[in-house]
């Protein structure tokens, strides 16, 4: 089961790495992809147990989302 969690975290890391300026723009009435991706990653990272060592990155992402 831990392997599945690590795999999912790897997908989130990859999604974050692939974000660029084009993902910051939103279509009319939609949330920008970058904002949605960062919020999803932050929520996930902050909900994980400490041994995953994702808390600091989750806090950083949440700060980015709020700004």
N, C-alpha and C positions, 0 to 999 in steps of 0.2 A: 504494500500500500504506500509506503514511503517513496518508492520509485515513481508511482503515479503523481504524487505531489511534486516531486522534483521535475518531472516532465512538464507538468502544467506551469511551474515557475519558469522553466526554460522558455516556454512559449510566450509568457508575459515579458520576459527579458528581451526576447527577439522582437516582439511587437513594439516595445519601447525603443529599441535600437533603430527600428525602421522608420520611426516618425520623422517627418521633415516639415518644412514650412507650409507645404501644400495641405497638410493635415490640420493646420490651425484654422483654416477657413471653413465656414459652415454654409451649407445650402440653406435657403430660406426656411426658417422654422425648425432647424435641426441643430443638434449639439455637434460641435467640431469633433472629428475623429480623435484628434490629439487629446482633447480634454476628457473625452469618454474613456480612452485607453489609459491615461494617467490616473484617473479616478478609480477605475476598476483595479489597476495594479496596486494603488495605494491602499484601497480597502482590503484587498487580499493580503498584501504584505503585513498590514497592521493586525490582521486577525490571526496570523500564524503564531504558533508557539515560538518562544525565544530561540530555540535551537536551530531554527531555519536562518537566523541572522538577517532578517529582512526588515526589522523594525525601523532602523535609521533611514533606509531608502524609502520606506513607506511614508515616514514623516516628511522627508524631502519632497516626495511627489505630491503629498497632500498640500504642502505649503505652495507648491507650484500651481496646483489646481485652484487654490483659494485666491491666488494673485491673478 
